[in-house]
Amino acid sequence: MANHLQGRRVAILVTDGFEQVELTDPKQALMDEGAQVEVIAPKSGSLRAWKHTDWGNSFEVNRALDDANPGDYDALLLPGGVLNPDSLRKDQRAVDFTRAFVEAGKPIASICHGPWLLINAGAVKGRRMTSYESLEADLKNAGANWVDEEVVVDGGLVTSRRPDDLPAFNKAMVEAFAA
């Protein structure tokens, strides 16, 4: 354990339907590097993950979105799944929470369908990024320079396409969050 993220606080913003491995693997990578990680959600209690083609495990929410202050965190992780970011991008509180990280210049890591929320937060124009391939047109229409690569780092923004990219995503995320 290298502890590159010792003393750093990372928010993971999700709601029901996040892709399970896109939360569990990056969360573990962050904790292995010493980060304090909190799962933030629009509701308190627990959330259900999506696991490939069916519902996955339940996960406890550490802090409800209404009680979370973006200023208390050093970085933001946005897992994908289809249901999760589609719901979050329609929740103005989630959009505002995400926008606060963008405006403060704090690092953000987003995988799969997670960039949908970044579009609504006004965070993609002029940025080089990747995502699940079905978001290519959405990101281009929002002004992003979309590329099909396993991980893309543009300043403090780290993006990846899918769970297969998690090893590269986690490495780039830790480096960006430690910078």
N, CA, C and O atoms as a DFTB+ gen file, in Angstrom:
716 C
 N C O
     1  1       0.841      -1.181       0.000
     2  2       0.000       0.000       0.000
     3  2       0.885       1.243       0.000
     4  3       1.694       1.445       0.906
     5  1       0.719       2.070      -1.027
     6  2       1.595       3.222      -1.176
     7  2       1.068       4.474      -0.468
     8  3       1.848       5.377      -0.164
     9  1      -0.220       4.544      -0.204
    10  2      -0.831       5.688       0.476
    11  2      -0.646       7.019      -0.255
    12  3      -0.413       8.051       0.375
    13  1      -0.748       6.991      -1.566
    14  2      -0.655       8.216      -2.358
    15  2      -1.823       9.160      -2.088
    16  3      -1.743      10.351      -2.389
    17  1      -2.912       8.629      -1.520
    18  2      -4.110       9.436      -1.300
    19  2      -4.411       9.648       0.183
    20  3      -5.528      10.013       0.551
    21  1      -3.416       9.418       1.022
    22  2      -3.598       9.617       2.463
    23  2      -4.076      11.045       2.727
    24  3      -3.490      12.007       2.232
    25  1      -5.146      11.168       3.513
    26  2      -5.682      12.477       3.849
    27  2      -6.636      13.049       2.804
    28  3      -7.206      14.119       3.020
    29  1      -6.821      12.368       1.685
    30  2      -7.742      12.838       0.638
    31  2      -9.128      12.237       0.877
    32  3      -9.265      11.074       1.256
    33  1     -10.140      13.059       0.647
    34  2     -11.529      12.615       0.767
    35  2     -12.141      12.563      -0.625
    36  3     -12.074      13.529      -1.386
    37  1     -12.740      11.416      -0.947
    38  2     -13.320      11.214      -2.269
    39  2     -14.808      10.899      -2.134
    40  3     -15.202      10.025      -1.361
    41  1     -15.616      11.615      -2.887
    42  2     -17.049      11.354      -2.959
    43  2     -17.313      10.439      -4.144
    44  3     -16.771      10.643      -5.231
    45  1     -18.145       9.432      -3.928
    46  2     -18.628       8.584      -5.021
    47  2     -20.118       8.859      -5.133
    48  3     -20.880       8.511      -4.231
    49  1     -20.540       9.473      -6.216
    50  2     -21.937       9.849      -6.399
    51  2     -22.651       8.787      -7.226
    52  3     -22.300       8.548      -8.382
    53  1     -23.660       8.149      -6.622
    54  2     -24.420       7.089      -7.292
    55  2     -25.872       7.099      -6.818
    56  3     -26.226       7.742      -5.829
    57  1     -26.689       6.370      -7.554
    58  2     -28.044       6.049      -7.129
    59  2     -28.331       4.628      -7.589
    60  3     -27.462       3.977      -8.170
    61  1     -29.524       4.147      -7.340
    62  2     -29.866       2.773      -7.731
    63  2     -29.542       2.529      -9.195
    64  3     -29.790       3.380     -10.049
    65  1     -28.979       1.346      -9.478
    66  2     -28.689       0.957     -10.851
    67  2     -27.287       1.235     -11.324
    68  3     -27.006       1.118     -12.517
    69  1     -26.370       1.613     -10.394
    70  2     -24.972       1.779     -10.812
    71  2     -24.392       0.408     -11.119
    72  3     -24.814      -0.597     -10.546
    73  1     -23.418       0.372     -12.029
    74  2     -22.756      -0.898     -12.352
    75  2     -21.862      -1.271     -11.172
    76  3     -20.926      -0.543     -10.841
    77  1     -22.150      -2.398     -10.545
    78  2     -21.521      -2.778      -9.280
    79  2     -20.006      -2.710      -9.300
    80  3     -19.404      -2.094      -8.420
    81  1     -19.381      -3.331     -10.286
    82  2     -17.922      -3.388     -10.342
    83  2     -17.315      -2.008     -10.581
    84  3     -16.155      -1.777     -10.238
    85  1     -18.088      -1.085     -11.168
    86  2     -17.580       0.263     -11.410
    87  2     -17.599       1.119     -10.141
    88  3     -17.058       2.225     -10.124
    89  1     -18.212       0.612      -9.101
    90  2     -18.097       1.233      -7.777
    91  2     -17.089       0.462      -6.932
    92  3     -16.192       1.059      -6.337
    93  1     -17.233      -0.861      -6.877
    94  2     -16.414      -1.651      -5.948
    95  2     -14.927      -1.621      -6.281
    96  3     -14.106      -1.451      -5.380
    97  1     -14.561      -1.783      -7.547
    98  2     -13.137      -1.814      -7.907
    99  2     -12.447      -0.459      -7.699
   100  3     -11.400      -0.406      -7.054
   101  1     -13.007       0.635      -8.228
   102  2     -12.360       1.933      -7.985
   103  2     -12.358       2.317      -6.500
   104  3     -11.381       2.885      -6.011
   105  1     -13.437       2.012      -5.786
   106  2     -13.488       2.329      -4.351
   107  2     -12.362       1.620      -3.619
   108  3     -11.688       2.218      -2.780
   109  1     -12.154       0.334      -3.937
   110  2     -11.083      -0.424      -3.297
   111  2      -9.711       0.146      -3.667
   112  3      -8.825       0.236      -2.818
   113  1      -9.540       0.527      -4.928
   114  2      -8.263       1.118      -5.357
   115  2      -7.980       2.408      -4.585
   116  3      -6.843       2.665      -4.189
   117  1      -9.016       3.210      -4.377
   118  2      -8.857       4.458      -3.624
   119  2      -8.514       4.178      -2.167
   120  3      -7.614       4.806      -1.608
   121  1      -9.224       3.242      -1.551
   122  2      -8.959       2.916      -0.143
   123  2      -7.575       2.292       0.022
   124  3      -6.898       2.539       1.021
   125  1      -7.152       1.485      -0.950
   126  2      -5.815       0.883      -0.891
   127  2      -4.724       1.949      -0.896
   128  3      -3.625       1.717      -0.391
   129  1      -5.021       3.114      -1.462
   130  2      -4.060       4.220      -1.515
   131  2      -4.258       5.201      -0.359
   132  3      -3.625       6.256      -0.329
   133  1      -5.134       4.860       0.592
   134  2      -5.297       5.664       1.793
   135  2      -6.400       6.698       1.759
   136  3      -6.547       7.461       2.715
   137  1      -7.187       6.751       0.687
   138  2      -8.263       7.744       0.597
   139  2      -9.403       7.393       1.542
   140  3      -9.684       6.222       1.799
   141  1     -10.048       8.429       2.049
   142  2     -11.297       8.264       2.784
   143  2     -12.398       8.418       1.745
   144  3     -12.486       9.448       1.077
   145  1     -13.231       7.402       1.610
   146  2     -14.214       7.355       0.539
   147  2     -15.623       7.334       1.124
   148  3     -15.900       6.598       2.071
   149  1     -16.507       8.144       0.556
   150  2     -17.906       8.152       0.981
   151  2     -18.817       7.983      -0.225
   152  3     -18.643       8.634      -1.255
   153  1     -19.798       7.090      -0.072
   154  2     -20.833       6.905      -1.083
   155  2     -21.930       7.928      -0.799
   156  3     -22.548       7.920       0.266
   157  1     -22.157       8.806      -1.774
   158  2     -23.153       9.870      -1.681
   159  2     -24.298       9.503      -2.624
   160  3     -24.060       9.077      -3.754
   161  1     -25.540       9.668      -2.163
   162  2     -26.693       9.328      -2.996
   163  2     -27.850      10.279      -2.704
   164  3     -27.891      10.905      -1.645
   165  1     -28.783      10.385      -3.635
   166  2     -29.934      11.249      -3.423
   167  2     -30.783      10.859      -2.215
   168  3     -31.540      11.677      -1.694
   169  1     -30.655       9.620      -1.777
   170  2     -31.412       9.157      -0.617
   171  2     -30.476       8.462       0.364
   172  3     -29.409       7.981      -0.017
   173  1     -30.880       8.413       1.614
   174  2     -30.090       7.690       2.608
   175  2     -30.523       6.221       2.602
   176  3     -31.458       5.842       1.896
   177  1     -29.834       5.406       3.393
   178  2     -30.172       3.984       3.453
   179  2     -29.264       3.165       2.573
   180  3     -28.041       3.226       2.696
   181  1     -29.866       2.397       1.682
   182  2     -29.055       1.548       0.804
   183  2     -29.519       1.678      -0.643
   184  3     -30.625       2.131      -0.935
   185  1     -28.624       1.260      -1.535
   186  2     -28.857       1.306      -2.976
   187  2     -28.642      -0.080      -3.554
   188  3     -27.888      -0.882      -3.004
   189  1     -29.306      -0.357      -4.665
   190  2     -29.096      -1.615      -5.379
   191  2     -28.198      -1.370      -6.579
   192  3     -28.403      -0.439      -7.357
   193  1     -27.214      -2.218      -6.706
   194  2     -26.311      -2.163      -7.862
   195  2     -26.894      -2.976      -9.011
   196  3     -27.790      -3.799      -8.821
   197  1     -26.376      -2.732     -10.180
   198  2     -26.665      -3.530     -11.366
   199  2     -25.417      -4.343     -11.631
   200  3     -24.308      -3.810     -11.597
   201  1     -25.587      -5.642     -11.898
   202  2     -24.445      -6.524     -12.117
   203  2     -24.620      -7.209     -13.473
   204  3     -25.312      -8.220     -13.596
   205  1     -23.983      -6.636     -14.472
   206  2     -24.018      -7.125     -15.856
   207  2     -25.423      -7.042     -16.452
   208  3     -25.746      -6.069     -17.134
   209  1     -26.270      -8.061     -16.201
   210  2     -27.598      -8.111     -16.821
   211  2     -28.731      -8.228     -15.806
   212  3     -29.876      -8.461     -16.190
   213  1     -28.435      -8.070     -14.528
   214  2     -29.476      -8.216     -13.502
   215  2     -29.081      -7.403     -12.273
   216  3     -27.972      -6.876     -12.190
   217  1     -29.997      -7.313     -11.335
   218  2     -29.703      -6.585     -10.100
   219  2     -28.587      -7.268      -9.330
   220  3     -28.512      -8.496      -9.281
   221  1     -27.726      -6.468      -8.733
   222  2     -26.602      -6.968      -7.950
   223  2     -26.857      -6.798      -6.463
   224  3     -27.988      -6.927      -5.994
   225  1     -25.796      -6.508      -5.729
   226  2     -25.864      -6.388      -4.273
   227  2     -26.424      -5.036      -3.854
   228  3     -26.566      -4.119      -4.663
   229  1     -26.740      -4.943      -2.563
   230  2     -27.131      -3.677      -1.965
   231  2     -25.913      -3.063      -1.290
   232  3     -25.066      -3.779      -0.755
   233  1     -25.828      -1.734      -1.315
   234  2     -24.702      -1.016      -0.728
   235  2     -25.239       0.115       0.129
   236  3     -26.218       0.771      -0.226
   237  1     -24.586       0.334       1.263
   238  2     -24.994       1.391       2.172
   239  2     -24.537       2.754       1.664
   240  3     -23.431       2.906       1.146
   241  1     -25.404       3.725       1.824
   242  2     -25.088       5.112       1.511
   243  2     -24.425       5.708       2.749
   244  3     -24.944       5.566       3.856
   245  1     -23.282       6.375       2.572
   246  2     -22.605       7.017       3.699
   247  2     -23.195       8.385       4.018
   248  3     -23.215       8.806       5.174
   249  1     -23.679       9.081       2.978
   250  2     -24.209      10.426       3.202
   251  2     -25.244      10.736       2.112
   252  3     -25.007      10.513       0.925
   253  1     -26.382      11.250       2.547
   254  2     -27.397      11.685       1.583
   255  2     -26.921      12.954       0.888
   256  3     -26.240      13.783       1.491
   257  1     -27.276      13.097      -0.362
   258  2     -26.849      14.226      -1.173
   259  2     -27.199      15.563      -0.517
   260  3     -26.414      16.509      -0.583
   261  1     -28.365      15.644       0.111
   262  2     -28.762      16.891       0.772
   263  2     -27.835      17.264       1.926
   264  3     -27.769      18.431       2.315
   265  1     -27.122      16.287       2.473
   266  2     -26.211      16.518       3.595
   267  2     -24.745      16.563       3.178
   268  3     -23.859      16.681       4.024
   269  1     -24.488      16.471       1.874
   270  2     -23.106      16.437       1.367
   271  2     -22.699      17.802       0.838
   272  3     -23.442      18.442       0.092
   273  1     -21.517      18.236       1.232
   274  2     -20.965      19.509       0.780
   275  2     -19.775      19.213      -0.134
   276  3     -18.791      18.630       0.322
   277  1     -19.838      19.596      -1.407
   278  2     -18.719      19.321      -2.314
   279  2     -17.391      19.864      -1.793
   280  3     -16.335      19.306      -2.090
   281  1     -17.435      20.938      -1.024
   282  2     -16.222      21.519      -0.480
   283  2     -15.505      20.626       0.518
   284  3     -14.339      20.863       0.832
   285  1     -16.184      19.606       1.017
   286  2     -15.588      18.674       1.971
   287  2     -14.772      17.570       1.302
   288  3     -14.139      16.765       1.987
   289  1     -14.782      17.526      -0.036
   290  2     -14.135      16.441      -0.771
   291  2     -13.067      16.985      -1.717
   292  3     -13.161      18.105      -2.218
   293  1     -12.055      16.157      -1.942
   294  2     -10.949      16.514      -2.819
   295  2     -11.139      16.040      -4.254
   296  3     -10.507      16.565      -5.171
   297  1     -12.015      15.041      -4.455
   298  2     -12.198      14.449      -5.775
   299  2     -13.561      13.763      -5.839
   300  3     -14.200      13.512      -4.817
   301  1     -13.985      13.469      -7.065
   302  2     -15.294      12.865      -7.308
   303  2     -15.161      11.685      -8.248
   304  3     -14.483      11.767      -9.272
   305  1     -15.819      10.576      -7.894
   306  2     -15.895       9.392      -8.742
   307  2     -17.341       9.209      -9.184
   308  3     -18.257       9.225      -8.362
   309  1     -17.541       9.034     -10.494
   310  2     -18.869       8.817     -11.072
   311  2     -18.902       7.473     -11.786
   312  3     -18.519       7.386     -12.952
   313  1     -19.360       6.410     -11.094
   314  2     -19.523       5.116     -11.755
   315  2     -20.621       5.183     -12.812
   316  3     -21.418       6.121     -12.844
   317  1     -20.646       4.179     -13.667
   318  2     -21.647       4.139     -14.719
   319  2     -22.800       3.211     -14.417
   320  3     -23.402       3.247     -13.344
   321  1     -23.091       2.366     -15.416
   322  2     -24.363       1.677     -15.451
   323  2     -25.254       2.588     -16.277
   324  3     -24.905       3.749     -16.490
   325  1     -26.376       2.107     -16.740
   326  2     -27.266       2.955     -17.530
   327  2     -28.242       3.695     -16.625
   328  3     -28.423       4.905     -16.767
   329  1     -28.864       2.992     -15.710
   330  2     -29.898       3.583     -14.854
   331  2     -29.354       4.695     -13.964
   332  3     -29.976       5.748     -13.824
   333  1     -28.194       4.455     -13.365
   334  2     -27.593       5.366     -12.398
   335  2     -27.365       6.775     -12.968
   336  3     -27.970       7.721     -12.464
   337  1     -26.527       6.959     -13.988
   338  2     -26.297       8.319     -14.470
   339  2     -27.515       8.927     -15.148
   340  3     -27.668      10.149     -15.154
   341  1     -28.396       8.089     -15.728
   342  2     -29.594       8.630     -16.342
   343  2     -30.500       9.248     -15.274
   344  3     -31.113      10.290     -15.508
   345  1     -30.586       8.612     -14.109
   346  2     -31.370       9.174     -12.997
   347  2     -30.684      10.399     -12.411
   348  3     -31.337      11.409     -12.150
   349  1     -29.368      10.319     -12.203
   350  2     -28.650      11.428     -11.576
   351  2     -28.682      12.693     -12.425
   352  3     -28.777      13.795     -11.883
   353  1     -28.604      12.554     -13.744
   354  2     -28.563      13.750     -14.588
   355  2     -29.893      14.488     -14.598
   356  3     -29.957      15.640     -15.026
   357  1     -30.963      13.832     -14.128
   358  2     -32.277      14.474     -14.026
   359  2     -32.514      15.049     -12.633
   360  3     -33.548      15.671     -12.388
   361  1     -31.564      14.845     -11.718
   362  2     -31.673      15.334     -10.340
   363  2     -30.797      16.580     -10.219
   364  3     -29.571      16.474     -10.229
   365  1     -31.406      17.746     -10.107
   366  2     -30.649      18.998     -10.095
   367  2     -29.631      19.036      -8.968
   368  3     -28.573      19.649      -9.112
   369  1     -29.938      18.384      -7.838
   370  2     -28.981      18.350      -6.722
   371  2     -27.701      17.630      -7.139
   372  3     -26.605      18.072      -6.796
   373  1     -27.829      16.524      -7.876
   374  2     -26.662      15.760      -8.342
   375  2     -25.876      16.553      -9.374
   376  3     -24.645      16.541      -9.373
   377  1     -26.598      17.246     -10.260
   378  2     -25.948      18.083     -11.270
   379  2     -25.167      19.205     -10.583
   380  3     -24.013      19.460     -10.929
   381  1     -25.794      19.873      -9.611
   382  2     -25.127      20.966      -8.896
   383  2     -23.924      20.471      -8.103
   384  3     -22.889      21.136      -8.064
   385  1     -24.056      19.302      -7.469
   386  2     -22.954      18.705      -6.701
   387  2     -21.760      18.467      -7.634
   388  3     -20.627      18.818      -7.306
   389  1     -22.025      17.874      -8.782
   390  2     -20.977      17.589      -9.766
   391  2     -20.376      18.881     -10.309
   392  3     -19.155      18.999     -10.412
   393  1     -21.217      19.843     -10.654
   394  2     -20.745      21.118     -11.189
   395  2     -19.803      21.810     -10.207
   396  3     -18.851      22.469     -10.624
   397  1     -20.060      21.666      -8.910
   398  2     -19.194      22.292      -7.905
   399  2     -17.758      21.766      -8.009
   400  3     -16.814      22.534      -7.825
   401  1     -17.577      20.482      -8.297
   402  2     -16.234      19.914      -8.473
   403  2     -15.592      20.484      -9.738
   404  3     -14.405      20.808      -9.751
   405  1     -16.389      20.602     -10.797
   406  2     -15.890      21.149     -12.063
   407  2     -15.410      22.580     -11.853
   408  3     -14.290      22.933     -12.223
   409  1     -16.276      23.403     -11.251
   410  2     -15.954      24.809     -11.066
   411  2     -14.771      25.032     -10.128
   412  3     -14.049      26.020     -10.261
   413  1     -14.572      24.109      -9.172
   414  2     -13.450      24.221      -8.237
   415  2     -12.164      23.639      -8.822
   416  3     -11.108      23.738      -8.198
   417  1     -12.236      23.033     -10.011
   418  2     -11.058      22.440     -10.634
   419  2     -10.588      21.177      -9.944
   420  3      -9.418      20.808     -10.047
   421  1     -11.499      20.506      -9.234
   422  2     -11.135      19.268      -8.537
   423  2     -11.199      18.101      -9.515
   424  3     -12.006      18.117     -10.445
   425  1     -10.355      17.086      -9.315
   426  2     -10.344      15.951     -10.237
   427  2     -11.632      15.127     -10.165
   428  3     -12.231      14.955      -9.103
   429  1     -12.028      14.631     -11.324
   430  2     -13.223      13.805     -11.470
   431  2     -12.852      12.594     -12.318
   432  3     -12.170      12.726     -13.334
   433  1     -13.305      11.408     -11.895
   434  2     -13.123      10.185     -12.675
   435  2     -14.510       9.628     -12.978
   436  3     -15.347       9.503     -12.084
   437  1     -14.746       9.294     -14.246
   438  2     -16.055       8.830     -14.673
   439  2     -15.896       7.715     -15.699
   440  3     -15.091       7.810     -16.625
   441  1     -16.681       6.660     -15.513
   442  2     -16.554       5.499     -16.392
   443  2     -17.911       5.118     -16.991
   444  3     -18.961       5.345     -16.390
   445  1     -17.861       4.539     -18.177
   446  2     -19.017       3.957     -18.848
   447  2     -20.041       5.031     -19.197
   448  3     -19.738       5.920     -19.993
   449  1     -21.244       4.978     -18.627
   450  2     -22.293       5.969     -18.872
   451  2     -22.200       7.162     -17.923
   452  3     -22.997       8.093     -18.035
   453  1     -21.239       7.154     -16.985
   454  2     -21.073       8.247     -16.033
   455  2     -20.985       9.632     -16.661
   456  3     -21.499      10.588     -16.082
   457  1     -20.342       9.779     -17.843
   458  2     -20.241      11.105     -18.446
   459  2     -21.577      11.775     -18.780
   460  3     -21.605      12.981     -19.026
   461  1     -22.676      11.031     -18.794
   462  2     -23.976      11.679     -18.985
   463  2     -24.169      12.791     -17.949
   464  3     -24.638      13.882     -18.274
   465  1     -23.802      12.501     -16.705
   466  2     -23.943      13.503     -15.651
   467  2     -23.014      14.691     -15.902
   468  3     -23.376      15.833     -15.618
   469  1     -21.825      14.428     -16.431
   470  2     -20.881      15.503     -16.741
   471  2     -21.420      16.432     -17.838
   472  3     -21.157      17.634     -17.821
   473  1     -22.171      15.872     -18.784
   474  2     -22.787      16.699     -19.824
   475  2     -23.739      17.692     -19.167
   476  3     -23.684      18.890     -19.444
   477  1     -24.616      17.188     -18.291
   478  2     -25.597      18.059     -17.651
   479  2     -24.951      19.069     -16.709
   480  3     -25.519      20.128     -16.442
   481  1     -23.766      18.741     -16.207
   482  2     -23.050      19.660     -15.316
   483  2     -22.211      20.674     -16.106
   484  3     -21.532      21.512     -15.513
   485  1     -22.258      20.598     -17.440
   486  2     -21.518      21.542     -18.272
   487  2     -20.021      21.339     -18.231
   488  3     -19.254      22.297     -18.320
   489  1     -19.603      20.091     -18.096
   490  2     -18.188      19.812     -17.858
   491  2     -17.432      19.203     -19.029
   492  3     -16.263      18.850     -18.872
   493  1     -18.054      19.067     -20.201
   494  2     -17.385      18.313     -21.259
   495  2     -16.927      19.142     -22.453
   496  3     -16.099      18.672     -23.233
   497  1     -17.435      20.352     -22.621
   498  2     -17.098      21.150     -23.800
   499  2     -15.588      21.380     -23.883
   500  3     -14.965      21.870     -22.942
   501  1     -15.018      21.012     -25.037
   502  2     -13.593      21.197     -25.261
   503  2     -12.708      20.157     -24.598
   504  3     -11.484      20.229     -24.708
   505  1     -13.307      19.185     -23.909
   506  2     -12.519      18.161     -23.210
   507  2     -12.331      16.938     -24.093
   508  3     -13.231      16.563     -24.845
   509  1     -11.165      16.321     -24.000
   510  2     -10.889      15.049     -24.669
   511  2     -11.311      13.957     -23.697
   512  3     -10.839      13.919     -22.560
   513  1     -12.199      13.067     -24.138
   514  2     -12.696      12.050     -23.223
   515  2     -13.234      10.830     -23.965
   516  3     -13.385      10.833     -25.187
   517  1     -13.519       9.787     -23.181
   518  2     -14.107       8.574     -23.720
   519  2     -15.282       8.191     -22.831
   520  3     -15.539       8.823     -21.806
   521  1     -15.992       7.140     -23.246
   522  2     -17.165       6.667     -22.517
   523  2     -17.610       5.354     -23.157
   524  3     -16.984       4.858     -24.094
   525  1     -18.699       4.807     -22.633
   526  2     -19.333       3.704     -23.331
   527  2     -19.701       4.216     -24.720
   528  3     -20.121       5.364     -24.865
   529  1     -19.546       3.375     -25.740
   530  2     -19.670       3.852     -27.118
   531  2     -21.025       4.490     -27.437
   532  3     -21.097       5.342     -28.323
   533  1     -22.083       4.109     -26.754
   534  2     -23.395       4.690     -27.062
   535  2     -23.508       6.156     -26.659
   536  3     -24.469       6.823     -27.043
   537  1     -22.544       6.674     -25.889
   538  2     -22.551       8.085     -25.493
   539  2     -21.734       8.963     -26.445
   540  3     -21.668      10.179     -26.265
   541  1     -21.111       8.346     -27.458
   542  2     -20.252       9.111     -28.368
   543  2     -20.971      10.335     -28.932
   544  3     -20.441      11.443     -28.845
   545  1     -22.162      10.166     -29.507
   546  2     -22.882      11.295     -30.109
   547  2     -23.280      12.318     -29.050
   548  3     -23.189      13.522     -29.291
   549  1     -23.721      11.853     -27.875
   550  2     -24.107      12.775     -26.799
   551  2     -22.927      13.660     -26.407
   552  3     -23.076      14.874     -26.262
   553  1     -21.767      13.055     -26.237
   554  2     -20.587      13.812     -25.824
   555  2     -20.123      14.759     -26.936
   556  3     -19.772      15.908     -26.668
   557  1     -20.120      14.281     -28.163
   558  2     -19.727      15.154     -29.280
   559  2     -20.702      16.325     -29.399
   560  3     -20.281      17.462     -29.613
   561  1     -21.996      16.056     -29.263
   562  2     -23.003      17.120     -29.358
   563  2     -22.853      18.138     -28.232
   564  3     -23.244      19.296     -28.381
   565  1     -22.289      17.707     -27.105
   566  2     -22.062      18.610     -25.972
   567  2     -20.703      19.315     -26.075
   568  3     -20.337      20.096     -25.196
   569  1     -19.957      19.034     -27.152
   570  2     -18.697      19.742     -27.389
   571  2     -17.442      19.014     -26.977
   572  3     -16.356      19.592     -27.018
   573  1     -17.561      17.756     -26.578
   574  2     -16.375      16.981     -26.198
   575  2     -15.680      16.425     -27.435
   576  3     -16.300      16.239     -28.482
   577  1     -14.392      16.166     -27.299
   578  2     -13.611      15.472     -28.321
   579  2     -13.582      14.016     -27.890
   580  3     -12.700      13.614     -27.132
   581  1     -14.547      13.210     -28.368
   582  2     -14.698      11.819     -27.953
   583  2     -13.719      10.931     -28.708
   584  3     -13.583      11.046     -29.926
   585  1     -13.031      10.040     -27.979
   586  2     -12.119       9.070     -28.584
   587  2     -12.421       7.692     -28.009
   588  3     -12.946       7.578     -26.902
   589  1     -12.093       6.662     -28.752
   590  2     -12.316       5.286     -28.319
   591  2     -10.999       4.728     -27.784
   592  3     -10.255       4.062     -28.505
   593  1     -10.721       5.008     -26.510
   594  2      -9.500       4.542     -25.850
   595  2      -9.865       4.025     -24.467
   596  3     -10.883       4.429     -23.904
   597  1      -9.033       3.123     -23.904
   598  2      -9.379       2.504     -22.627
   599  2      -9.423       3.494     -21.476
   600  3     -10.243       3.351     -20.568
   601  1      -8.559       4.486     -21.501
   602  2      -8.614       5.545     -20.488
   603  2      -8.102       6.828     -21.131
   604  3      -7.142       6.816     -21.902
   605  1      -8.764       7.937     -20.797
   606  2      -8.362       9.243     -21.302
   607  2      -8.248      10.177     -20.107
   608  3      -9.154      10.263     -19.278
   609  1      -7.117      10.877     -20.034
   610  2      -6.916      11.871     -18.984
   611  2      -6.788      13.227     -19.652
   612  3      -5.914      13.432     -20.494
   613  1      -7.659      14.152     -19.276
   614  2      -7.623      15.524     -19.792
   615  2      -7.620      16.435     -18.571
   616  3      -8.663      16.699     -17.974
   617  1      -6.437      16.908     -18.212
   618  2      -6.325      17.672     -16.968
   619  2      -6.716      16.766     -15.808
   620  3      -6.164      15.675     -15.662
   621  1      -7.636      17.192     -15.003
   622  2      -8.078      16.382     -13.867
   623  2      -9.270      15.504     -14.168
   624  3      -9.860      14.940     -13.247
   625  1      -9.646      15.370     -15.442
   626  2     -10.782      14.539     -15.829
   627  2     -10.286      13.208     -16.386
   628  3      -9.558      13.166     -17.378
   629  1     -10.695      12.125     -15.732
   630  2     -10.314      10.771     -16.140
   631  2     -11.576      10.053     -16.596
   632  3     -12.558       9.998     -15.856
   633  1     -11.560       9.495     -17.823
   634  2     -12.721       8.749     -18.312
   635  2     -12.284       7.421     -18.911
   636  3     -11.183       7.280     -19.443
   637  1     -13.198       6.441     -18.804
   638  2     -12.989       5.124     -19.416
   639  2     -14.309       4.619     -19.980
   640  3     -15.376       5.174     -19.716
   641  1     -14.207       3.542     -20.771
   642  2     -15.359       3.064     -21.543
   643  2     -16.242       2.064     -20.824
   644  3     -17.468       2.154     -20.897
   645  1     -15.624       1.093     -20.116
   646  2     -16.401      -0.063     -19.621
   647  2     -15.611      -0.793     -18.544
   648  3     -14.444      -0.481     -18.305
   649  1     -16.253      -1.775     -17.886
   650  2     -15.565      -2.510     -16.824
   651  2     -14.231      -3.137     -17.232
   652  3     -13.327      -3.246     -16.403
   653  1     -14.095      -3.549     -18.487
   654  2     -12.818      -4.131     -18.933
   655  2     -11.658      -3.149     -18.792
   656  3     -10.498      -3.555     -18.719
   657  1     -11.978      -1.849     -18.753
   658  2     -10.958      -0.803     -18.671
   659  2     -10.579      -0.460     -17.229
   660  3      -9.731       0.405     -17.010
   661  1     -11.188      -1.122     -16.243
   662  2     -10.978      -0.736     -14.846
   663  2      -9.524      -0.721     -14.394
   664  3      -9.157       0.199     -13.662
   665  1      -8.666      -1.668     -14.773
   666  2      -7.266      -1.571     -14.325
   667  2      -6.603      -0.252     -14.754
   668  3      -5.955       0.409     -13.942
   669  1      -6.764       0.125     -16.019
   670  2      -6.178       1.382     -16.501
   671  2      -6.889       2.588     -15.879
   672  3      -6.247       3.578     -15.528
   673  1      -8.214       2.500     -15.745
   674  2      -8.998       3.580     -15.144
   675  2      -8.560       3.827     -13.704
   676  3      -8.329       4.969     -13.306
   677  1      -8.447       2.751     -12.925
   678  2      -8.074       2.898     -11.515
   679  2      -6.688       3.518     -11.364
   680  3      -6.476       4.375     -10.505
   681  1      -5.756       3.088     -12.193
   682  2      -4.394       3.627     -12.130
   683  2      -4.399       5.125     -12.448
   684  3      -3.806       5.923     -11.722
   685  1      -5.071       5.495     -13.536
   686  2      -5.121       6.910     -13.933
   687  2      -5.888       7.740     -12.897
   688  3      -5.514       8.881     -12.624
   689  1      -6.956       7.181     -12.321
   690  2      -7.736       7.886     -11.308
   691  2      -6.883       8.179     -10.077
   692  3      -6.889       9.301      -9.572
   693  1      -6.156       7.188      -9.598
   694  2      -5.312       7.381      -8.419
   695  2      -4.261       8.464      -8.699
   696  3      -4.015       9.331      -7.860
   697  1      -3.648       8.405      -9.884
   698  2      -2.631       9.413     -10.239
   699  2      -3.250      10.813     -10.283
   700  3      -2.660      11.770      -9.782
   701  1      -4.439      10.931     -10.885
   702  2      -5.087      12.244     -10.985
   703  2      -5.517      12.761      -9.615
   704  3      -5.387      13.951      -9.325
   705  1      -6.021      11.877      -8.787
   706  2      -6.492      12.289      -7.465
   707  2      -5.340      12.607      -6.533
   708  3      -5.512      13.348      -5.565
   709  1      -4.145      12.045      -6.816
   710  2      -2.961      12.302      -5.981
   711  2      -2.246      13.587      -6.402
   712  3      -1.481      14.153      -5.621
   713  1      -2.490      14.051      -7.633
   714  2      -1.776      15.221      -8.159
   715  2      -2.131      16.498      -7.406
   716  3      -1.614      17.568      -7.727
